[in-house]
């Protein structure tokens, strides 16, 4: 998911350099949404891992 966010960020930067402002704005918005989704999923995974630990000990 982070790869998609970086991809849309690069598309937004290239579109902004070429003067396509509406495409750049849309791509930047998508990149921000994907980055926040990635961040939330990462934090949920981290908290879940901390509470679960390594599993049951014999």
MODELLER restraints for C-alpha pairs under 7 A, 6 or more apart:
rsr = mdl.restraints
at = mdl.atoms
rsr.add(forms.Gaussian(group=physical.xy_distance, feature=features.Distance(at['CA:1:A'], at['CA:34:A']), mean=6.83, stdev=0.5))
rsr.add(forms.Gaussian(group=physical.xy_distance, feature=features.Distance(at['CA:1:A'], at['CA:38:A']), mean=6.13, stdev=0.5))
rsr.add(forms.Gaussian(group=physical.xy_distance, feature=features.Distance(at['CA:2:A'], at['CA:35:A']), mean=6.34, stdev=0.5))
rsr.add(forms.Gaussian(group=physical.xy_distance, feature=features.Distance(at['CA:2:A'], at['CA:38:A']), mean=6.26, stdev=0.5))
rsr.add(forms.Gaussian(group=physical.xy_distance, feature=features.Distance(at['CA:5:A'], at['CA:31:A']), mean=4.40, stdev=0.5))
rsr.add(forms.Gaussian(group=physical.xy_distance, feature=features.Distance(at['CA:5:A'], at['CA:34:A']), mean=5.37, stdev=0.5))
rsr.add(forms.Gaussian(group=physical.xy_distance, feature=features.Distance(at['CA:5:A'], at['CA:35:A']), mean=5.64, stdev=0.5))
rsr.add(forms.Gaussian(group=physical.xy_distance, feature=features.Distance(at['CA:6:A'], at['CA:31:A']), mean=6.85, stdev=0.5))
rsr.add(forms.Gaussian(group=physical.xy_distance, feature=features.Distance(at['CA:8:A'], at['CA:27:A']), mean=5.36, stdev=0.5))
rsr.add(forms.Gaussian(group=physical.xy_distance, feature=features.Distance(at['CA:8:A'], at['CA:28:A']), mean=6.58, stdev=0.5))
rsr.add(forms.Gaussian(group=physical.xy_distance, feature=features.Distance(at['CA:8:A'], at['CA:30:A']), mean=6.82, stdev=0.5))
rsr.add(forms.Gaussian(group=physical.xy_distance, feature=features.Distance(at['CA:8:A'], at['CA:31:A']), mean=5.21, stdev=0.5))
rsr.add(forms.Gaussian(group=physical.xy_distance, feature=features.Distance(at['CA:9:A'], at['CA:27:A']), mean=6.61, stdev=0.5))
rsr.add(forms.Gaussian(group=physical.xy_distance, feature=features.Distance(at['CA:9:A'], at['CA:28:A']), mean=5.77, stdev=0.5))
rsr.add(forms.Gaussian(group=physical.xy_distance, feature=features.Distance(at['CA:9:A'], at['CA:31:A']), mean=5.60, stdev=0.5))
rsr.add(forms.Gaussian(group=physical.xy_distance, feature=features.Distance(at['CA:11:A'], at['CA:27:A']), mean=6.57, stdev=0.5))
rsr.add(forms.Gaussian(group=physical.xy_distance, feature=features.Distance(at['CA:12:A'], at['CA:23:A']), mean=6.98, stdev=0.5))
rsr.add(forms.Gaussian(group=physical.xy_distance, feature=features.Distance(at['CA:12:A'], at['CA:24:A']), mean=4.12, stdev=0.5))
rsr.add(forms.Gaussian(group=physical.xy_distance, feature=features.Distance(at['CA:12:A'], at['CA:25:A']), mean=6.84, stdev=0.5))
rsr.add(forms.Gaussian(group=physical.xy_distance, feature=features.Distance(at['CA:12:A'], at['CA:27:A']), mean=5.06, stdev=0.5))
rsr.add(forms.Gaussian(group=physical.xy_distance, feature=features.Distance(at['CA:12:A'], at['CA:28:A']), mean=5.48, stdev=0.5))
rsr.add(forms.Gaussian(group=physical.xy_distance, feature=features.Distance(at['CA:13:A'], at['CA:24:A']), mean=6.71, stdev=0.5))
rsr.add(forms.Gaussian(group=physical.xy_distance, feature=features.Distance(at['CA:15:A'], at['CA:21:A']), mean=6.84, stdev=0.5))
rsr.add(forms.Gaussian(group=physical.xy_distance, feature=features.Distance(at['CA:15:A'], at['CA:23:A']), mean=6.47, stdev=0.5))
rsr.add(forms.Gaussian(group=physical.xy_distance, feature=features.Distance(at['CA:15:A'], at['CA:24:A']), mean=5.13, stdev=0.5))
rsr.add(forms.Gaussian(group=physical.xy_distance, feature=features.Distance(at['CA:16:A'], at['CA:24:A']), mean=5.33, stdev=0.5))
